[in-house]
Amino acid sequence: MAKTLTQEFTKGLWEEIAPFRLVLGLCPVLGVTTTVENGIGMGLATTFVLVFSNILVASLRNIIPAKVRIACFIIIIATFVVVTELLMQAFTYPLFLKLGVFIPLIVVNCIVLGRAEAFAYKNNITLSIADGLGIGIGFTLSLAALGALRELFGANNLTIWTTPTSVFGVQQVFGANFEPFTFMVQAPGAFVCLGLMLCVMNLMGSK
């Protein structure tokens, strides 16, 4: 069992890392990764929903009728998305405002619904937790890496956390004389950065 748990957890960190291996969840990947903070925040929110929806689906898998399972999955996911929204409004309101509509859109994120259908509905709670954590952490790392690349070259900063009174991170990483490529923090830059990272992942995977 321990080996199986390890396999289910680690697969989401490389073999099935959602944006780069499965090419899933690209809407938030492209939409929110203008900063590292946004990437980490979106990734953690998705991980929370993913893990707890997996737990509930695995718990109810013998009760949910097969004919209405997708509708039940969506209701379960939507419930935890609402919980996520309320928690973010209470404790990380500035980040909640930055992520905007992408938080409620977790309901239709194909990663979350896909794990419920392909894994949690067919496996026990323990394995479903390991699967959800692995996929969620891999997704978070992907968003953080893409956000770091775009913010570093597009704004010459690395923003880790923002409070109403201060910003935690590194400002002017390349010095005050560096002219940022503002293209990187715009929509076309997101596609270019994603393509470059997909290329690197494919090259590493082929070796």
Number of C-alpha atoms within 10 A of each C-alpha: 8 7 8 11 15 14 15 20 22 20 16 22 20 15 14 17 23 22 21 23 15 11 12 18 18 17 13 23 24 21 16 25 29 28 26 27 25 25 28 24 25 25 22 18 20 27 22 19 25 29 24 19 29 34 23 18 28 24 17 16 19 11 10 16 11 11 8 9 17 16 10 16 23 16 14 20 26 19 15 21 23 16 14 21 17 14 14 18 14 10 10 16 16 15 18 22 12 14 19 13 11 16 22 15 13 26 23 14 20 14 24 26 22 16 20 30 16 10 18 28 24 15 17 17 19 14 23 30 22 23 26 30 23 25 29 28 22 26 30 25 18 24 29 25 18 25 28 24 25 29 24 25 20 20 23 23 22 22 21 18 18 14 11 7 5 8 12 12 14 12 15 14 14 13 10 9 7 12 12 17 16 14 15 22 23 16 14 11 18 23 16 14 18 20 13 13 18 16 13 13 14 13 10 9 11 7 5
